[in-house]
Amino acid sequence: MERDITHIASAGDIKTICAFAAKELLKQPTVLDLEFPFHIIGDIHGQFQDLLRIFNHLGKRGYAKSSIYGAS
């Protein structure tokens, strides 16, 4: 179902915001320069105990070089 949001922002405002966001995002690098070793951890689905277990396994130096991705 579509909602009318013109009372919040005009179509022109939304286009301006989108253009600005696109311009800013294009400035960001697509490749990151990382120092080895590093750890990439997938989505933990909000499981805090799993996160603690991972950090415990990696130790203090390990989680400083970890990236966790997820939306849960």
All heavy atoms as a GROMACS GRO file, in nm:
protein
  566
    1MET      N    1   0.084  -0.116   0.000
    1MET     CA    2   0.000   0.000   0.000
    1MET      C    3   0.090   0.124   0.000
    1MET      O    4   0.181   0.137   0.080
    1MET     CB    5  -0.090  -0.003   0.124
    1MET     CG    6  -0.163   0.126   0.142
    1MET     SD    7  -0.272   0.149   0.286
    1MET     CE    8  -0.264   0.007   0.384
    2GLU      N    9   0.064   0.215  -0.090
    2GLU     CA   10   0.140   0.340  -0.097
    2GLU      C   11   0.080   0.443  -0.004
    2GLU      O   12  -0.040   0.451   0.013
    2GLU     CB   13   0.140   0.393  -0.240
    2GLU     CG   14   0.222   0.311  -0.335
    2GLU     CD   15   0.232   0.375  -0.472
    2GLU    OE1   16   0.235   0.500  -0.478
    2GLU    OE2   17   0.237   0.302  -0.571
    3ARG      N   18   0.168   0.521   0.057
    3ARG     CA   19   0.123   0.629   0.145
    3ARG      C   20   0.164   0.762   0.083
    3ARG      O   21   0.269   0.773   0.024
    3ARG     CB   22   0.186   0.617   0.281
    3ARG     CG   23   0.140   0.499   0.358
    3ARG     CD   24   0.185   0.513   0.500
    3ARG     NE   25   0.236   0.387   0.548
    3ARG     CZ   26   0.283   0.369   0.668
    3ARG    NH1   27   0.289   0.467   0.752
    3ARG    NH2   28   0.325   0.252   0.706
    4ASP      N   29   0.081   0.860   0.101
    4ASP     CA   30   0.110   0.995   0.054
    4ASP      C   31   0.194   1.065   0.160
    4ASP      O   32   0.149   1.089   0.271
    4ASP     CB   33  -0.019   1.072   0.029
    4ASP     CG   34   0.007   1.212  -0.022
    4ASP    OD1   35   0.122   1.241  -0.064
    4ASP    OD2   36  -0.087   1.293  -0.020
    5ILE      N   37   0.320   1.094   0.127
    5ILE     CA   38   0.409   1.160   0.223
    5ILE      C   39   0.439   1.304   0.181
    5ILE      O   40   0.530   1.367   0.234
    5ILE     CB   41   0.540   1.083   0.242
    5ILE    CG1   42   0.619   1.074   0.111
    5ILE    CG2   43   0.514   0.945   0.299
    5ILE    CD1   44   0.761   1.029   0.127
    6THR      N   45   0.359   1.357   0.090
    6THR     CA   46   0.387   1.493   0.041
    6THR      C   47   0.371   1.598   0.150
    6THR      O   48   0.424   1.708   0.138
    6THR     CB   49   0.298   1.528  -0.080
    6THR    OG1   50   0.161   1.511  -0.043
    6THR    CG2   51   0.333   1.440  -0.199
    7HIS      N   52   0.301   1.566   0.258
    7HIS     CA   53   0.290   1.662   0.368
    7HIS      C   54   0.419   1.667   0.450
    7HIS      O   55   0.441   1.760   0.526
    7HIS     CB   56   0.171   1.627   0.458
    7HIS     CG   57   0.182   1.495   0.526
    7HIS    ND1   58   0.159   1.376   0.459
    7HIS    CD2   59   0.216   1.462   0.651
    7HIS    CE1   60   0.178   1.275   0.544
    7HIS    NE2   61   0.212   1.325   0.660
    8ILE      N   62   0.506   1.567   0.433
    8ILE     CA   63   0.634   1.562   0.504
    8ILE      C   64   0.745   1.622   0.416
    8ILE      O   65   0.825   1.702   0.462
    8ILE     CB   66   0.669   1.418   0.543
    8ILE    CG1   67   0.565   1.363   0.639
    8ILE    CG2   68   0.809   1.411   0.605
    8ILE    CD1   69   0.579   1.216   0.667
    9ALA      N   70   0.750   1.580   0.292
    9ALA     CA   71   0.853   1.626   0.199
    9ALA      C   72   0.797   1.622   0.058
    9ALA      O   73   0.724   1.531   0.022
    9ALA     CB   74   0.977   1.538   0.210
   10SER      N   75   0.836   1.720  -0.020
   10SER     CA   76   0.790   1.723  -0.159
   10SER      C   77   0.871   1.623  -0.242
   10SER      O   78   0.978   1.577  -0.200
   10SER     CB   79   0.807   1.862  -0.216
   10SER     OG   80   0.945   1.892  -0.233
   11ALA      N   81   0.823   1.593  -0.359
   11ALA     CA   82   0.896   1.505  -0.450
   11ALA      C   83   1.033   1.563  -0.481
   11ALA      O   84   1.133   1.490  -0.488
   11ALA     CB   85   0.816   1.482  -0.578
   12GLY      N   86   1.041   1.695  -0.496
   12GLY     CA   87   1.169   1.760  -0.521
   12GLY      C   88   1.265   1.744  -0.405
   12GLY      O   89   1.385   1.722  -0.426
   13ASP      N   90   1.213   1.755  -0.283
   13ASP     CA   91   1.297   1.735  -0.163
   13ASP      C   92   1.353   1.594  -0.160
   13ASP      O   93   1.471   1.573  -0.130
   13ASP     CB   94   1.216   1.760  -0.035
   13ASP     CG   95   1.178   1.906  -0.016
   13ASP    OD1   96   1.245   1.994  -0.075
   13ASP    OD2   97   1.082   1.931   0.060
   14ILE      N   98   1.270   1.498  -0.188
   14ILE     CA   99   1.312   1.358  -0.185
   14ILE      C  100   1.417   1.332  -0.292
   14ILE      O  101   1.518   1.266  -0.267
   14ILE     CB  102   1.191   1.264  -0.199
   14ILE    CG1  103   1.102   1.278  -0.075
   14ILE    CG2  104   1.235   1.120  -0.218
   14ILE    CD1  105   0.968   1.210  -0.085
   15LYS      N  106   1.397   1.388  -0.411
   15LYS     CA  107   1.496   1.373  -0.518
   15LYS      C  108   1.629   1.436  -0.478
   15LYS      O  109   1.735   1.380  -0.503
   15LYS     CB  110   1.444   1.435  -0.647
   15LYS     CG  111   1.336   1.354  -0.714
   15LYS     CD  112   1.288   1.423  -0.842
   15LYS     CE  113   1.173   1.347  -0.904
   15LYS     NZ  114   1.121   1.412  -1.024
   16THR      N  115   1.624   1.551  -0.413
   16THR     CA  116   1.746   1.619  -0.369
   16THR      C  117   1.819   1.534  -0.265
   16THR      O  118   1.941   1.517  -0.272
   16THR     CB  119   1.714   1.758  -0.310
   16THR    OG1  120   1.651   1.836  -0.412
   16THR    CG2  121   1.838   1.828  -0.260
   17ILE      N  122   1.746   1.480  -0.169
   17ILE     CA  123   1.806   1.395  -0.066
   17ILE      C  124   1.870   1.271  -0.130
   17ILE      O  125   1.982   1.233  -0.096
   17ILE     CB  126   1.702   1.356   0.040
   17ILE    CG1  127   1.662   1.480   0.120
   17ILE    CG2  128   1.754   1.246   0.132
   17ILE    CD1  129   1.539   1.461   0.207
   18CYS      N  130   1.798   1.208  -0.221
   18CYS     CA  131   1.851   1.088  -0.289
   18CYS      C  132   1.976   1.120  -0.370
   18CYS      O  133   2.073   1.043  -0.368
   18CYS     CB  134   1.744   1.025  -0.377
   18CYS     SG  135   1.611   0.946  -0.284
   19ALA      N  136   1.975   1.232  -0.440
   19ALA     CA  137   2.093   1.272  -0.519
   19ALA      C  138   2.212   1.297  -0.428
   19ALA      O  139   2.325   1.255  -0.457
   19ALA     CB  140   2.061   1.396  -0.602
   20PHE      N  141   2.189   1.366  -0.315
   20PHE     CA  142   2.296   1.391  -0.219
   20PHE      C  143   2.351   1.260  -0.162
   20PHE      O  144   2.472   1.240  -0.155
   20PHE     CB  145   2.246   1.481  -0.106
   20PHE     CG  146   2.349   1.505   0.001
   20PHE    CD1  147   2.451   1.596  -0.019
   20PHE    CD2  148   2.343   1.434   0.120
   20PHE    CE1  149   2.546   1.617   0.079
   20PHE    CE2  150   2.439   1.454   0.218
   20PHE     CZ  151   2.540   1.546   0.198
   21ALA      N  152   2.261   1.169  -0.124
   21ALA     CA  153   2.302   1.041  -0.067
   21ALA      C  154   2.383   0.961  -0.169
   21ALA      O  155   2.487   0.904  -0.135
   21ALA     CB  156   2.181   0.962  -0.020
   22ALA      N  157   2.338   0.957  -0.293
   22ALA     CA  158   2.410   0.884  -0.397
   22ALA      C  159   2.549   0.943  -0.418
   22ALA      O  160   2.648   0.868  -0.429
   22ALA     CB  161   2.331   0.887  -0.528
   23LYS      N  162   2.560   1.075  -0.420
   23LYS     CA  163   2.688   1.142  -0.438
   23LYS      C  164   2.784   1.105  -0.324
   23LYS      O  165   2.901   1.075  -0.346
   23LYS     CB  166   2.667   1.293  -0.444
   23LYS     CG  167   2.791   1.374  -0.469
   23LYS     CD  168   2.755   1.521  -0.478
   23LYS     CE  169   2.880   1.608  -0.487
   23LYS     NZ  170   2.847   1.750  -0.487
   24GLU      N  171   2.733   1.108  -0.201
   24GLU     CA  172   2.816   1.075  -0.084
   24GLU      C  173   2.857   0.928  -0.084
   24GLU      O  174   2.971   0.895  -0.052
   24GLU     CB  175   2.744   1.111   0.045
   24GLU     CG  176   2.727   1.260   0.067
   24GLU     CD  177   2.860   1.334   0.071
   24GLU    OE1  178   2.951   1.292   0.146
   24GLU    OE2  179   2.874   1.434  -0.003
   25LEU      N  180   2.765   0.839  -0.118
   25LEU     CA  181   2.797   0.697  -0.121
   25LEU      C  182   2.901   0.664  -0.227
   25LEU      O  183   2.987   0.577  -0.206
   25LEU     CB  184   2.670   0.614  -0.143
   25LEU     CG  185   2.574   0.610  -0.025
   25LEU    CD1  186   2.444   0.543  -0.065
   25LEU    CD2  187   2.637   0.539   0.094
   26LEU      N  188   2.897   0.733  -0.339
   26LEU     CA  189   2.995   0.709  -0.445
   26LEU      C  190   3.135   0.753  -0.405
   26LEU      O  191   3.233   0.707  -0.462
   26LEU     CB  192   2.952   0.778  -0.575
   26LEU     CG  193   2.833   0.714  -0.645
   26LEU    CD1  194   2.787   0.800  -0.762
   26LEU    CD2  195   2.868   0.574  -0.693
   27LYS      N  196   3.147   0.838  -0.305
   27LYS     CA  197   3.278   0.880  -0.255
   27LYS      C  198   3.345   0.771  -0.171
   27LYS      O  199   3.465   0.775  -0.149
   27LYS     CB  200   3.264   1.006  -0.168
   27LYS     CG  201   3.227   1.131  -0.243
   27LYS     CD  202   3.217   1.246  -0.143
   27LYS     CE  203   3.168   1.373  -0.205
   27LYS     NZ  204   3.153   1.481  -0.104
   28GLN      N  205   3.265   0.678  -0.122
   28GLN     CA  206   3.317   0.575  -0.032
   28GLN      C  207   3.393   0.468  -0.111
   28GLN      O  208   3.353   0.432  -0.222
   28GLN     CB  209   3.202   0.509   0.046
   28GLN     CG  210   3.121   0.606   0.128
   28GLN     CD  211   3.205   0.676   0.233
   28GLN    OE1  212   3.282   0.614   0.303
   28GLN    NE2  213   3.189   0.807   0.241
   29PRO      N  214   3.502   0.416  -0.054
   29PRO     CA  215   3.577   0.312  -0.124
   29PRO      C  216   3.497   0.182  -0.131
   29PRO      O  217   3.421   0.150  -0.039
   29PRO     CB  218   3.702   0.294  -0.037
   29PRO     CG  219   3.660   0.338   0.100
   29PRO     CD  220   3.559   0.447   0.078
   30THR      N  221   3.515   0.110  -0.239
   30THR     CA  222   3.448  -0.020  -0.252
   30THR      C  223   3.537  -0.133  -0.203
   30THR      O  224   3.492  -0.243  -0.181
   30THR     CB  225   3.409  -0.048  -0.398
   30THR    OG1  226   3.525  -0.037  -0.480
   30THR    CG2  227   3.304   0.050  -0.446
   31VAL      N  228   3.665  -0.103  -0.185
   31VAL     CA  229   3.760  -0.201  -0.135
   31VAL      C  230   3.827  -0.141  -0.012
   31VAL      O  231   3.869  -0.026  -0.013
   31VAL     CB  232   3.866  -0.236  -0.241
   31VAL    CG1  233   3.970  -0.331  -0.185
   31VAL    CG2  234   3.802  -0.294  -0.365
   32LEU      N  235   3.836  -0.218   0.093
   32LEU     CA  236   3.898  -0.172   0.215
   32LEU      C  237   4.039  -0.227   0.225
   32LEU      O  238   4.063  -0.343   0.193
   32LEU     CB  239   3.818  -0.218   0.337
   32LEU     CG  240   3.674  -0.171   0.346
   32LEU    CD1  241   3.606  -0.237   0.467
   32LEU    CD2  242   3.668  -0.020   0.358
   33ASP      N  243   4.132  -0.145   0.269
   33ASP     CA  244   4.267  -0.191   0.298
   33ASP      C  245   4.270  -0.236   0.443
   33ASP      O  246   4.252  -0.156   0.535
   33ASP     CB  247   4.369  -0.078   0.278
   33ASP     CG  248   4.382  -0.038   0.132
   33ASP    OD1  249   4.376  -0.128   0.047
   33ASP    OD2  250   4.400   0.081   0.105
   34LEU      N  251   4.287  -0.366   0.463
   34LEU     CA  252   4.285  -0.423   0.597
   34LEU      C  253   4.422  -0.481   0.630
   34LEU      O  254   4.492  -0.529   0.543
   34LEU     CB  255   4.180  -0.534   0.607
   34LEU     CG  256   4.036  -0.493   0.575
   34LEU    CD1  257   3.946  -0.616   0.572
   34LEU    CD2  258   3.986  -0.394   0.678
   35GLU      N  259   4.456  -0.476   0.757
   35GLU     CA  260   4.579  -0.537   0.802
   35GLU      C  261   4.549  -0.678   0.852
   35GLU      O  262   4.451  -0.700   0.923
   35GLU     CB  263   4.641  -0.455   0.915
   35GLU     CG  264   4.690  -0.319   0.870
   35GLU     CD  265   4.753  -0.242   0.986
   35GLU    OE1  266   4.805  -0.306   1.079
   35GLU    OE2  267   4.748  -0.119   0.981
   36PHE      N  268   4.632  -0.772   0.814
   36PHE     CA  269   4.616  -0.911   0.858
   36PHE      C  270   4.670  -0.925   0.999
   36PHE      O  271   4.764  -0.856   1.036
   36PHE     CB  272   4.689  -1.006   0.764
   36PHE     CG  273   4.625  -1.018   0.630
   36PHE    CD1  274   4.669  -0.944   0.523
   36PHE    CD2  275   4.517  -1.103   0.612
   36PHE    CE1  276   4.608  -0.953   0.400
   36PHE    CE2  277   4.456  -1.114   0.489
   36PHE     CZ  278   4.502  -1.038   0.383
   37PRO      N  279   4.624  -1.013   1.081
   37PRO     CA  280   4.505  -1.094   1.057
   37PRO      C  281   4.379  -1.015   1.092
   37PRO      O  282   4.383  -0.922   1.170
   37PRO     CB  283   4.522  -1.211   1.153
   37PRO     CG  284   4.595  -1.152   1.268
   37PRO     CD  285   4.686  -1.047   1.208
   38PHE      N  286   4.270  -1.051   1.030
   38PHE     CA  287   4.141  -0.992   1.063
   38PHE      C  288   4.035  -1.102   1.057
   38PHE      O  289   4.056  -1.206   0.997
   38PHE     CB  290   4.105  -0.874   0.972
   38PHE     CG  291   4.092  -0.911   0.827
   38PHE    CD1  292   3.970  -0.951   0.776
   38PHE    CD2  293   4.201  -0.904   0.743
   38PHE    CE1  294   3.958  -0.985   0.643
   38PHE    CE2  295   4.189  -0.937   0.609
   38PHE     CZ  296   4.068  -0.978   0.559
   39HIS      N  297   3.923  -1.076   1.122
   39HIS     CA  298   3.815  -1.174   1.130
   39HIS      C  299   3.688  -1.110   1.079
   39HIS      O  300   3.656  -0.997   1.114
   39HIS     CB  301   3.793  -1.219   1.274
   39HIS     CG  302   3.917  -1.265   1.342
   39HIS    ND1  303   3.968  -1.391   1.325
   39HIS    CD2  304   4.002  -1.200   1.424
   39HIS    CE1  305   4.078  -1.403   1.395
   39HIS    NE2  306   4.102  -1.288   1.456
   40ILE      N  307   3.616  -1.183   0.995
   40ILE     CA  308   3.485  -1.139   0.949
   40ILE      C  309   3.384  -1.236   1.007
   40ILE      O  310   3.393  -1.356   0.986
   40ILE     CB  311   3.476  -1.136   0.795
   40ILE    CG1  312   3.579  -1.038   0.739
   40ILE    CG2  313   3.335  -1.100   0.751
   40ILE    CD1  314   3.589  -1.037   0.589
   41ILE      N  315   3.290  -1.182   1.080
   41ILE     CA  316   3.188  -1.264   1.147
   41ILE      C  317   3.054  -1.231   1.085
   41ILE      O  318   3.016  -1.115   1.073
   41ILE     CB  319   3.188  -1.232   1.298
   41ILE    CG1  320   3.327  -1.260   1.356
   41ILE    CG2  321   3.080  -1.313   1.369
   41ILE    CD1  322   3.350  -1.197   1.490
   42GLY      N  323   2.982  -1.334   1.046
   42GLY     CA  324   2.852  -1.315   0.982
   42GLY      C  325   2.744  -1.276   1.080
   42GLY      O  326   2.768  -1.254   1.198
   43ASP      N  327   2.624  -1.269   1.032
   43ASP     CA  328   2.508  -1.232   1.112
   43ASP      C  329   2.489  -1.333   1.225
   43ASP      O  330   2.480  -1.453   1.202
   43ASP     CB  331   2.384  -1.230   1.023
   43ASP     CG  332   2.264  -1.168   1.091
   43ASP    OD1  333   2.266  -1.153   1.214
   43ASP    OD2  334   2.170  -1.132   1.021
   44ILE      N  335   2.486  -1.284   1.347
   44ILE     CA  336   2.467  -1.373   1.462
   44ILE      C  337   2.321  -1.376   1.507
   44ILE      O  338   2.290  -1.435   1.610
   44ILE     CB  339   2.560  -1.335   1.579
   44ILE    CG1  340   2.534  -1.193   1.626
   44ILE    CG2  341   2.705  -1.354   1.540
   44ILE    CD1  342   2.604  -1.156   1.755
   45HIS      N  343   2.234  -1.313   1.432
   45HIS     CA  344   2.089  -1.315   1.457
   45HIS      C  345   2.054  -1.274   1.600
   45HIS      O  346   1.967  -1.334   1.663
   45HIS     CB  347   2.030  -1.452   1.424
   45HIS     CG  348   2.048  -1.491   1.282
   45HIS    ND1  349   1.966  -1.444   1.182
   45HIS    CD2  350   2.142  -1.567   1.222
   45HIS    CE1  351   2.008  -1.493   1.066
   45HIS    NE2  352   2.114  -1.567   1.087
   46GLY      N  353   2.125  -1.175   1.652
   46GLY     CA  354   2.093  -1.121   1.783
   46GLY      C  355   2.130  -1.211   1.900
   46GLY      O  356   2.086  -1.188   2.011
   47GLN      N  357   2.209  -1.314   1.874
   47GLN     CA  358   2.246  -1.407   1.980
   47GLN      C  359   2.365  -1.353   2.058
   47GLN      O  360   2.480  -1.372   2.021
   47GLN     CB  361   2.277  -1.545   1.922
   47GLN     CG  362   2.160  -1.608   1.849
   47GLN     CD  363   2.041  -1.627   1.940
   47GLN    OE1  364   2.053  -1.676   2.052
   47GLN    NE2  365   1.924  -1.584   1.894
   48PHE      N  366   2.336  -1.281   2.166
   48PHE     CA  367   2.440  -1.216   2.245
   48PHE      C  368   2.539  -1.317   2.302
   48PHE      O  369   2.659  -1.293   2.307
   48PHE     CB  370   2.375  -1.133   2.356
   48PHE     CG  371   2.474  -1.053   2.436
   48PHE    CD1  372   2.544  -0.949   2.377
   48PHE    CD2  373   2.496  -1.082   2.569
   48PHE    CE1  374   2.635  -0.875   2.450
   48PHE    CE2  375   2.587  -1.009   2.643
   48PHE     CZ  376   2.657  -0.905   2.583
   49GLN      N  377   2.490  -1.431   2.347
   49GLN     CA  378   2.579  -1.534   2.402
   49GLN      C  379   2.677  -1.583   2.296
   49GLN      O  380   2.793  -1.609   2.327
   49GLN     CB  381   2.499  -1.651   2.460
   49GLN     CG  382   2.417  -1.614   2.582
   49GLN     CD  383   2.503  -1.566   2.698
   49GLN    OE1  384   2.613  -1.616   2.721
   49GLN    NE2  385   2.454  -1.466   2.769
   50ASP      N  386   2.632  -1.596   2.171
   50ASP     CA  387   2.723  -1.635   2.063
   50ASP      C  388   2.830  -1.528   2.042
   50ASP      O  389   2.946  -1.560   2.019
   50ASP     CB  390   2.646  -1.658   1.932
   50ASP     CG  391   2.563  -1.784   1.935
   50ASP    OD1  392   2.584  -1.868   2.025
   50ASP    OD2  393   2.477  -1.798   1.848
   51LEU      N  394   2.790  -1.402   2.049
   51LEU     CA  395   2.886  -1.292   2.034
   51LEU      C  396   2.991  -1.298   2.144
   51LEU      O  397   3.111  -1.286   2.117
   51LEU     CB  398   2.813  -1.158   2.037
   51LEU     CG  399   2.900  -1.034   2.025
   51LEU    CD1  400   2.971  -1.031   1.891
   51LEU    CD2  401   2.816  -0.909   2.045
   52LEU      N  402   2.949  -1.320   2.268
   52LEU     CA  403   3.044  -1.331   2.378
   52LEU      C  404   3.138  -1.450   2.359
   52LEU      O  405   3.258  -1.440   2.384
   52LEU     CB  406   2.970  -1.343   2.511
   52LEU     CG  407   2.890  -1.221   2.555
   52LEU    CD1  408   2.817  -1.250   2.686
   52LEU    CD2  409   2.979  -1.099   2.568
   53ARG      N  410   3.084  -1.562   2.312
   53ARG     CA  411   3.167  -1.681   2.287
   53ARG      C  412   3.270  -1.653   2.179
   53ARG      O  413   3.387  -1.692   2.191
   53ARG     CB  414   3.077  -1.799   2.247
   53ARG     CG  415   3.153  -1.931   2.241
   53ARG     CD  416   3.065  -2.050   2.214
   53ARG     NE  417   2.975  -2.051   2.119
   53ARG     CZ  418   2.960  -2.025   1.984
   53ARG    NH1  419   3.007  -2.004   1.929
   53ARG    NH2  420   2.882  -2.023   1.897
   54ILE      N  421   3.230  -1.583   2.072
   54ILE     CA  422   3.322  -1.548   1.964
   54ILE      C  423   3.432  -1.457   2.017
   54ILE      O  424   3.551  -1.480   1.991
   54ILE     CB  425   3.246  -1.481   1.847
   54ILE    CG1  426   3.158  -1.583   1.776
   54ILE    CG2  427   3.344  -1.416   1.750
   54ILE    CD1  428   3.055  -1.522   1.684
   55PHE      N  429   3.395  -1.354   2.093
   55PHE     CA  430   3.496  -1.263   2.148
   55PHE      C  431   3.589  -1.336   2.244
   55PHE      O  432   3.709  -1.311   2.247
   55PHE     CB  433   3.429  -1.145   2.218
   55PHE     CG  434   3.376  -1.040   2.123
   55PHE    CD1  435   3.293  -0.941   2.170
   55PHE    CD2  436   3.409  -1.040   1.989
   55PHE    CE1  437   3.244  -0.843   2.086
   55PHE    CE2  438   3.360  -0.944   1.903
   55PHE     CZ  439   3.278  -0.844   1.952
   56ASN      N  440   3.535  -1.427   2.323
   56ASN     CA  441   3.618  -1.505   2.414
   56ASN      C  442   3.717  -1.590   2.336
   56ASN      O  443   3.833  -1.602   2.372
   56ASN     CB  444   3.530  -1.593   2.504
   56ASN     CG  445   3.610  -1.663   2.610
   56ASN    OD1  446   3.692  -1.602   2.678
   56ASN    ND2  447   3.586  -1.792   2.625
   57HIS      N  448   3.671  -1.648   2.227
   57HIS     CA  449   3.758  -1.733   2.143
   57HIS      C  450   3.869  -1.650   2.077
   57HIS      O  451   3.984  -1.694   2.068
   57HIS     CB  452   3.674  -1.803   2.035
   57HIS     CG  453   3.754  -1.882   1.938
   57HIS    ND1  454   3.808  -2.005   1.970
   57HIS    CD2  455   3.792  -1.856   1.811
   57HIS    CE1  456   3.874  -2.051   1.865
   57HIS    NE2  457   3.865  -1.963   1.768
   58LEU      N  458   3.835  -1.529   2.033
   58LEU     CA  459   3.933  -1.445   1.964
   58LEU      C  460   4.032  -1.378   2.059
   58LEU      O  461   4.142  -1.343   2.018
   58LEU     CB  462   3.862  -1.337   1.882
   58LEU     CG  463   3.774  -1.384   1.768
   58LEU    CD1  464   3.701  -1.266   1.705
   58LEU    CD2  465   3.855  -1.459   1.664
   59GLY      N  466   3.994  -1.357   2.183
   59GLY     CA  467   4.079  -1.286   2.277
   59GLY      C  468   4.071  -1.136   2.252
   59GLY      O  469   4.012  -1.089   2.156
   60LYS      N  470   4.132  -1.060   2.341
   60LYS     CA  471   4.123  -0.914   2.332
   60LYS      C  472   4.182  -0.859   2.204
   60LYS      O  473   4.130  -0.765   2.146
   60LYS     CB  474   4.191  -0.850   2.452
   60LYS     CG  475   4.115  -0.869   2.580
   60LYS     CD  476   4.180  -0.798   2.695
   60LYS     CE  477   4.099  -0.819   2.820
   60LYS     NZ  478   4.158  -0.755   2.936
   61ARG      N  479   4.292  -0.914   2.156
   61ARG     CA  480   4.353  -0.862   2.034
   61ARG      C  481   4.270  -0.902   1.911
   61ARG      O  482   4.267  -0.830   1.813
   61ARG     CB  483   4.496  -0.914   2.019
   61ARG     CG  484   4.582  -0.873   2.136
   61ARG     CD  485   4.724  -0.917   2.117
   61ARG     NE  486   4.800  -0.795   2.100
   61ARG     CZ  487   4.912  -0.785   2.035
   61ARG    NH1  488   4.966  -0.891   1.980
   61ARG    NH2  489   4.974  -0.670   2.024
   62GLY      N  490   4.203  -1.015   1.916
   62GLY     CA  491   4.126  -1.063   1.802
   62GLY      C  492   4.003  -0.981   1.773
   62GLY      O  493   3.974  -0.948   1.659
   63TYR      N  494   3.928  -0.944   1.878
   63TYR     CA  495   3.804  -0.871   1.848
   63TYR      C  496   3.830  -0.727   1.812
   63TYR      O  497   3.742  -0.660   1.759
   63TYR     CB  498   3.699  -0.888   1.956
   63TYR     CG  499   3.724  -0.828   2.092
   63TYR    CD1  500   3.712  -0.691   2.113
   63TYR    CD2  501   3.752  -0.909   2.199
   63TYR    CE1  502   3.731  -0.637   2.238
   63TYR    CE2  503   3.773  -0.856   2.325
   63TYR     CZ  504   3.762  -0.720   2.343
   63TYR     OH  505   3.780  -0.667   2.467
   64ALA      N  506   3.949  -0.679   1.834
   64ALA     CA  507   3.982  -0.543   1.789
   64ALA      C  508   3.990  -0.537   1.637
   64ALA      O  509   3.975  -0.432   1.577
   64ALA     CB  510   4.114  -0.496   1.850
   65LYS      N  511   4.013  -0.652   1.574
   65LYS     CA  512   4.023  -0.657   1.428
   65LYS      C  513   3.912  -0.743   1.370
   65LYS      O  514   3.932  -0.821   1.280
   65LYS     CB  515   4.159  -0.713   1.387
   65LYS     CG  516   4.274  -0.620   1.419
   65LYS     CD  517   4.402  -0.669   1.359
   65LYS     CE  518   4.511  -0.568   1.382
   65LYS     NZ  519   4.633  -0.603   1.313
   66SER      N  520   3.792  -0.728   1.424
   66SER     CA  521   3.678  -0.806   1.378
   66SER      C  522   3.571  -0.716   1.323
   66SER      O  523   3.554  -0.604   1.368
   66SER     CB  524   3.617  -0.889   1.493
   66SER     OG  525   3.710  -0.980   1.543
   67SER      N  526   3.501  -0.764   1.223
   67SER     CA  527   3.384  -0.696   1.170
   67SER      C  528   3.266  -0.790   1.181
   67SER      O  529   3.275  -0.907   1.144
   67SER     CB  530   3.404  -0.659   1.023
   67SER     OG  531   3.506  -0.563   1.012
   68ILE      N  532   3.155  -0.739   1.234
   68ILE     CA  533   3.035  -0.820   1.247
   68ILE      C  534   2.928  -0.760   1.159
   68ILE      O  535   2.900  -0.641   1.167
   68ILE     CB  536   2.989  -0.824   1.394
   68ILE    CG1  537   3.100  -0.886   1.480
   68ILE    CG2  538   2.859  -0.902   1.406
   68ILE    CD1  539   3.073  -0.878   1.628
   69TYR      N  540   2.872  -0.841   1.073
   69TYR     CA  541   2.769  -0.794   0.980
   69TYR      C  542   2.638  -0.860   1.014
   69TYR      O  543   2.631  -0.978   1.039
   69TYR     CB  544   2.809  -0.827   0.836
   69TYR     CG  545   2.936  -0.760   0.796
   69TYR    CD1  546   3.058  -0.822   0.808
   69TYR    CD2  547   2.932  -0.628   0.750
   69TYR    CE1  548   3.175  -0.757   0.772
   69TYR    CE2  549   3.049  -0.563   0.716
   69TYR     CZ  550   3.169  -0.628   0.727
   69TYR     OH  551   3.285  -0.564   0.693
   70GLY      N  552   2.533  -0.784   1.014
   70GLY     CA  553   2.402  -0.841   1.039
   70GLY      C  554   2.301  -0.736   1.074
   70GLY      O  555   2.335  -0.626   1.115
   71ALA      N  556   2.177  -0.769   1.057
   71ALA     CA  557   2.070  -0.674   1.082
   71ALA      C  558   1.975  -0.723   1.190
   71ALA      O  559   1.877  -0.659   1.218
   71ALA     CB  560   1.994  -0.649   0.952
   72SER      N  561   2.001  -0.838   1.248
   72SER     CA  562   1.907  -0.894   1.345
   72SER      C  563   1.920  -0.827   1.479
   72SER      O  564   2.020  -0.811   1.535
   72SER     CB  565   1.932  -1.044   1.362
   72SER     OG  566   1.903  -1.108   1.240
   0.00000   0.00000   0.00000
